[in-house]
Amino acid sequence: MNITDPAQTVAQIVKNRNFLGFGLQGLYLNKRRNTNARKAMMKLITFDQLKPNKGIPYCRVHLMRKVEAGGFPKPVPLSCRRIAWLEAEVDAWIAAAVEKRAHD
């Protein structure tokens, strides 16, 4: 391969599907994996799902008191009358509660 000919260099890279040691398919798959991870982190969970899915037994009023006091993650407003929580934040809150219990 002649380094001085950019067209040949680009053609060779495309032909080999390799750029700086990373295959183009690998870059695409990594990008897709990161997108899937981001989507998993952005999953919303409604109040009605908190008890059956996460075991959180609080009523709406008590839960909002805990949110205002900083004792529970803030909800994401979906509309003027609907809210939900990021599932990853709820899971982190549960893990922190378990960790706190272990240290008490």
PyRosetta script that sets phi, psi and omega in degrees:
from pyrosetta import init, pose_from_sequence

init()
pose = pose_from_sequence("MNITDPAQTVAQIVKNRNFLGFGLQGLYLNKRRNTNARKAMMKLITFDQLKPNKGIPYCRVHLMRKVEAGGFPKPVPLSCRRIAWLEAEVDAWIAAAVEKRAHD")
pose.set_psi(1, 133.7)
pose.set_omega(1, 179.8)
pose.set_phi(2, -91.0)
pose.set_psi(2, 115.5)
pose.set_omega(2, -176.5)
pose.set_phi(3, -65.5)
pose.set_psi(3, -27.6)
pose.set_omega(3, -176.1)
pose.set_phi(4, -76.0)
pose.set_psi(4, -13.2)
pose.set_omega(4, -179.3)
pose.set_phi(5, -100.6)
pose.set_psi(5, 100.2)
pose.set_omega(5, -176.6)
pose.set_phi(6, -61.1)
pose.set_psi(6, -37.1)
pose.set_omega(6, -179.4)
pose.set_phi(7, -62.6)
pose.set_psi(7, -40.8)
pose.set_omega(7, 179.5)
pose.set_phi(8, -68.5)
pose.set_psi(8, -38.4)
pose.set_omega(8, -179.8)
pose.set_phi(9, -63.2)
pose.set_psi(9, -48.0)
pose.set_omega(9, 179.1)
pose.set_phi(10, -62.1)
pose.set_psi(10, -43.0)
pose.set_omega(10, 179.4)
pose.set_phi(11, -61.5)
pose.set_psi(11, -39.9)
pose.set_omega(11, 179.9)
pose.set_phi(12, -66.3)
pose.set_psi(12, -41.1)
pose.set_omega(12, 179.0)
pose.set_phi(13, -62.9)
pose.set_psi(13, -46.3)
pose.set_omega(13, -180.0)
pose.set_phi(14, -63.9)
pose.set_psi(14, -41.7)
pose.set_omega(14, 179.7)
pose.set_phi(15, -61.7)
pose.set_psi(15, -43.5)
pose.set_omega(15, -178.7)
pose.set_phi(16, -81.3)
pose.set_psi(16, -12.7)
pose.set_omega(16, -176.2)
pose.set_phi(17, 53.3)
pose.set_psi(17, 42.7)
pose.set_omega(17, -176.3)
pose.set_phi(18, -140.7)
pose.set_psi(18, 130.3)
pose.set_omega(18, 178.0)
pose.set_phi(19, -139.3)
pose.set_psi(19, 118.1)
pose.set_omega(19, -178.8)
pose.set_phi(20, 54.0)
pose.set_psi(20, 34.8)
pose.set_omega(20, 176.5)
pose.set_phi(21, 87.0)
pose.set_psi(21, -5.0)
pose.set_omega(21, 179.7)
pose.set_phi(22, -108.0)
pose.set_psi(22, 125.4)
pose.set_omega(22, 175.5)
pose.set_phi(23, -68.7)
pose.set_psi(23, 145.6)
pose.set_omega(23, -179.6)
pose.set_phi(24, -62.5)
pose.set_psi(24, -37.1)
pose.set_omega(24, 177.1)
pose.set_phi(25, -63.7)
pose.set_psi(25, -39.6)
pose.set_omega(25, 178.1)
pose.set_phi(26, -62.4)
pose.set_psi(26, -41.0)
pose.set_omega(26, 177.4)
pose.set_phi(27, -63.4)
pose.set_psi(27, -41.9)
pose.set_omega(27, 178.8)
pose.set_phi(28, -63.5)
pose.set_psi(28, -45.2)
pose.set_omega(28, -179.4)
pose.set_phi(29, -64.5)
pose.set_psi(29, -41.1)
pose.set_omega(29, 178.6)
pose.set_phi(30, -62.6)
pose.set_psi(30, -41.4)
pose.set_omega(30, 178.1)
pose.set_phi(31, -62.0)
pose.set_psi(31, -42.6)
pose.set_omega(31, 179.8)
pose.set_phi(32, -66.0)
pose.set_psi(32, -39.8)
pose.set_omega(32, 178.0)
pose.set_phi(33, -63.0)
pose.set_psi(33, -43.2)
pose.set_omega(33, 179.0)
pose.set_phi(34, -62.3)
pose.set_psi(34, -38.5)
pose.set_omega(34, 178.2)
pose.set_phi(35, -65.0)
pose.set_psi(35, -42.7)
pose.set_omega(35, 178.2)
pose.set_phi(36, -64.1)
pose.set_psi(36, -39.5)
pose.set_omega(36, 178.0)
pose.set_phi(37, -64.5)
pose.set_psi(37, -41.3)
pose.set_omega(37, 178.7)
pose.set_phi(38, -63.8)
pose.set_psi(38, -40.9)
pose.set_omega(38, 179.0)
pose.set_phi(39, -64.0)
pose.set_psi(39, -40.3)
pose.set_omega(39, 178.7)
pose.set_phi(40, -63.3)
pose.set_psi(40, -37.1)
pose.set_omega(40, 179.0)
pose.set_phi(41, -71.4)
pose.set_psi(41, -22.9)
pose.set_omega(41, -175.2)
pose.set_phi(42, -98.5)
pose.set_psi(42, 14.1)
pose.set_omega(42, -179.9)
pose.set_phi(43, -71.3)
pose.set_psi(43, 133.1)
pose.set_omega(43, -179.5)
pose.set_phi(44, -97.6)
pose.set_psi(44, 148.5)
pose.set_omega(44, 178.1)
pose.set_phi(45, -131.8)
pose.set_psi(45, 129.4)
pose.set_omega(45, -177.2)
pose.set_phi(46, -84.4)
pose.set_psi(46, 171.2)
pose.set_omega(46, 178.6)
pose.set_phi(47, -59.2)
pose.set_psi(47, -41.9)
pose.set_omega(47, -178.3)
pose.set_phi(48, -64.3)
pose.set_psi(48, -21.3)
pose.set_omega(48, 179.4)
pose.set_phi(49, -91.0)
pose.set_psi(49, -14.2)
pose.set_omega(49, -176.1)
pose.set_phi(50, -62.3)
pose.set_psi(50, -44.7)
pose.set_omega(50, -177.8)
pose.set_phi(51, -71.5)
pose.set_psi(51, -53.3)
pose.set_omega(51, -177.4)
pose.set_phi(52, -69.7)
pose.set_psi(52, -34.1)
pose.set_omega(52, -176.0)
pose.set_phi(53, -90.3)
pose.set_psi(53, -32.4)
pose.set_omega(53, -174.3)
pose.set_phi(54, -118.4)
pose.set_psi(54, -8.7)
pose.set_omega(54, 178.3)
pose.set_phi(55, 74.4)
pose.set_psi(55, 23.5)
pose.set_omega(55, 180.0)
pose.set_phi(56, -91.0)
pose.set_psi(56, 113.1)
pose.set_omega(56, -169.4)
pose.set_phi(57, -90.7)
pose.set_psi(57, 5.9)
pose.set_omega(57, -172.7)
pose.set_phi(58, -73.6)
pose.set_psi(58, 148.5)
pose.set_omega(58, 171.5)
pose.set_phi(59, -77.4)
pose.set_psi(59, 169.0)
pose.set_omega(59, -177.3)
pose.set_phi(60, -58.8)
pose.set_psi(60, -44.1)
pose.set_omega(60, -176.8)
pose.set_phi(61, -64.3)
pose.set_psi(61, -47.0)
pose.set_omega(61, -179.4)
pose.set_phi(62, -65.6)
pose.set_psi(62, -38.7)
pose.set_omega(62, 179.2)
pose.set_phi(63, -62.8)
pose.set_psi(63, -42.6)
pose.set_omega(63, 178.8)
pose.set_phi(64, -68.0)
pose.set_psi(64, -32.6)
pose.set_omega(64, 173.5)
pose.set_phi(65, -62.0)
pose.set_psi(65, -43.1)
pose.set_omega(65, 178.9)
pose.set_phi(66, -65.0)
pose.set_psi(66, -38.0)
pose.set_omega(66, 177.3)
pose.set_phi(67, -62.2)
pose.set_psi(67, -47.9)
pose.set_omega(67, -178.9)
pose.set_phi(68, -63.5)
pose.set_psi(68, -32.4)
pose.set_omega(68, 179.5)
pose.set_phi(69, -83.8)
pose.set_psi(69, -4.7)
pose.set_omega(69, -178.9)
pose.set_phi(70, 83.8)
pose.set_psi(70, 14.1)
pose.set_omega(70, -178.4)
pose.set_phi(71, -95.6)
pose.set_psi(71, 4.7)
pose.set_omega(71, 178.5)
pose.set_phi(72, -155.1)
pose.set_psi(72, 149.1)
pose.set_omega(72, -178.8)
pose.set_phi(73, -59.0)
pose.set_psi(73, 147.5)
pose.set_omega(73, 177.8)
pose.set_phi(74, -72.6)
pose.set_psi(74, 142.0)
pose.set_omega(74, 178.4)
pose.set_phi(75, -77.7)
pose.set_psi(75, 162.9)
pose.set_omega(75, 175.9)
pose.set_phi(76, -100.6)
pose.set_psi(76, 122.2)
pose.set_omega(76, 178.3)
pose.set_phi(77, -72.7)
pose.set_psi(77, 127.2)
pose.set_omega(77, 178.9)
pose.set_phi(78, -97.2)
pose.set_psi(78, -32.5)
pose.set_omega(78, 175.2)
pose.set_phi(79, -156.2)
pose.set_psi(79, -171.2)
pose.set_omega(79, -178.4)
pose.set_phi(80, -68.5)
pose.set_psi(80, -19.4)
pose.set_omega(80, -178.2)
pose.set_phi(81, -127.3)
pose.set_psi(81, 11.9)
pose.set_omega(81, -176.1)
pose.set_phi(82, -133.6)
pose.set_psi(82, 133.7)
pose.set_omega(82, 177.7)
pose.set_phi(83, -131.6)
pose.set_psi(83, 162.6)
pose.set_omega(83, 175.7)
pose.set_phi(84, -153.4)
pose.set_psi(84, 167.2)
pose.set_omega(84, 179.1)
pose.set_phi(85, -117.1)
pose.set_psi(85, 150.7)
pose.set_omega(85, 172.0)
pose.set_phi(86, -70.9)
pose.set_psi(86, 126.1)
pose.set_omega(86, -176.4)
pose.set_phi(87, -60.6)
pose.set_psi(87, -36.7)
pose.set_omega(87, 179.8)
pose.set_phi(88, -63.8)
pose.set_psi(88, -37.1)
pose.set_omega(88, 178.4)
pose.set_phi(89, -69.9)
pose.set_psi(89, -38.4)
pose.set_omega(89, 177.3)
pose.set_phi(90, -65.3)
pose.set_psi(90, -43.3)
pose.set_omega(90, 177.7)
pose.set_phi(91, -61.9)
pose.set_psi(91, -39.3)
pose.set_omega(91, 178.0)
pose.set_phi(92, -66.4)
pose.set_psi(92, -37.9)
pose.set_omega(92, 177.7)
pose.set_phi(93, -63.9)
pose.set_psi(93, -43.3)
pose.set_omega(93, 178.1)
pose.set_phi(94, -62.9)
pose.set_psi(94, -43.8)
pose.set_omega(94, 179.1)
pose.set_phi(95, -62.8)
pose.set_psi(95, -38.8)
pose.set_omega(95, 178.4)
pose.set_phi(96, -66.3)
pose.set_psi(96, -37.9)
pose.set_omega(96, 178.1)
pose.set_phi(97, -64.9)
pose.set_psi(97, -41.1)
pose.set_omega(97, 177.8)
pose.set_phi(98, -65.5)
pose.set_psi(98, -43.5)
pose.set_omega(98, 179.1)
pose.set_phi(99, -62.3)
pose.set_psi(99, -40.5)
pose.set_omega(99, 178.5)
pose.set_phi(100, -63.2)
pose.set_psi(100, -41.2)
pose.set_omega(100, 178.5)
pose.set_phi(101, -62.0)
pose.set_psi(101, -38.3)
pose.set_omega(101, -178.5)
pose.set_phi(102, -66.3)
pose.set_psi(102, -29.8)
pose.set_omega(102, -178.0)
pose.set_phi(103, -91.5)
pose.set_psi(103, -8.3)
pose.set_omega(103, 179.2)
pose.set_phi(104, -84.6)
pose.dump_pdb("model.pdb")
